[in-house]
Amino acid sequence: MITRVSSAAAIGARGEGLGRAGKGLCPLCVGSDISAEVTQAGTGQGDLPQAGAGRVLDGKAIAVTVRAEAAKRVAALRQAGIVPGLAVVLVGDDPASQVYVRNKTRACDEVGLVHFDHRLPATTTQSELEALVDRLNADPRVHGILVQLPLPAGLDSAALLARIDPRKDVDGLLPENIGRLWSGAPRFVPCTPLGVMRLLGEAGTPLSGAHAVVIGRSALVGKPVAALLIAQNATVTLCHSHTRDLPSLVRSADIVIAAVGKPGLVVGDWIKPGATVIDVGINRLPDGRLVGDVDFEGARQRAAAITPVPGGVGPLTIAMLLHNTLAAATGT
Ligand code: NAD
């Protein structure tokens, strides 16, 4: 086992693509050259935006703000004698996972979080991994634990994750934290859904009483997004692969969250004029381009606000990981 401790800062993590290993790409790891404009900050209150405005929500710019907030909080914590620390466990040499971890670690370094990197060979056994998690659970320097998924074949990721102390579950994926979210007393909320909510806030999209259609019901994205929207008094329709007549449901939505992993699934004329469209999906086309699940140009003609891919939800996801790690360090 190689254990590396960065004195500079923070974490890596797992999380993206959980439950769909190898099927998608994590936008945290890609840059965006899509021109975009940062929208005005919003509180979720006020009138529904007008159709045709088609504002593009610049996730990269918003993530810069979130990171700056995180850096300030880290500095204040350090002054108070608390050094937030995140343990990152990477097993094997999957290239995508290595990129994910590198980007997350870099983000941690940027804001001054300490990260403890555990890079293990693919031959690592389940019991060795479980022993590592036990040590990290007991280590007071470690406030958050991230196991980068997928694990190599033969390892039981569910059993390993279940061993993480729920107070260090900064991905918010353990049953205790899922239950807390749905019961209205959230502790850690998965990072991508937190990013989605931040984007809705920046868009100024009214949530109370709005009809939100969430497409995709994964534990990582769709379900927690639905829980967060319900908590904000939205009326949520949670769609999935067995849903009948998806187009008519989307046509009635004030808010559309697409988290499927199918390029072009949501076409422009499904979008209700004035709706807010958050595209979580990330797909690589045969020509190498990265796209989301929504026909961006078509939907933009009708939406009041829309996220691009790349450069929308992805950058927020990693920023929210920093947020969760700080929450773990302060017990808030
Ligand atoms: P998943 O495979 O776990 O879930 C996909 C969901 O889509 C399932 O609930 C399935 O029922 C639903 N679905 C499939 N076909 C459908 C159809 N035709 N109509 C309606 N629903 C359908 O995927 P996931 O992990 O939730 O990821 C979804 C997408 O989001 C992927 O493209 C992934 O790469 C991306 N993602 C992005 C980020 C980010 O930071 N931006 C993070 C995580 C995942």
Boltz pocket constraint, residues with backbone or C-beta under 6 A from the ligand:
constraints:
  - pocket:
      binder: B
      contacts: [[A, 15], [A, 16], [A, 17], [A, 18], [A, 19], [A, 20], [A, 23], [A, 24], [A, 25], [A, 26], [A, 27], [A, 28], [A, 192], [A, 215], [A, 216], [A, 217], [A, 218], [A, 219], [A, 220], [A, 221], [A, 222], [A, 239], [A, 240], [A, 241], [A, 242], [A, 243], [A, 246], [A, 258], [A, 259], [A, 260], [A, 261], [A, 262], [A, 265], [A, 279], [A, 280], [A, 281], [A, 282], [A, 283], [A, 313], [A, 314], [A, 315], [A, 317]]
      max_distance: 6.0
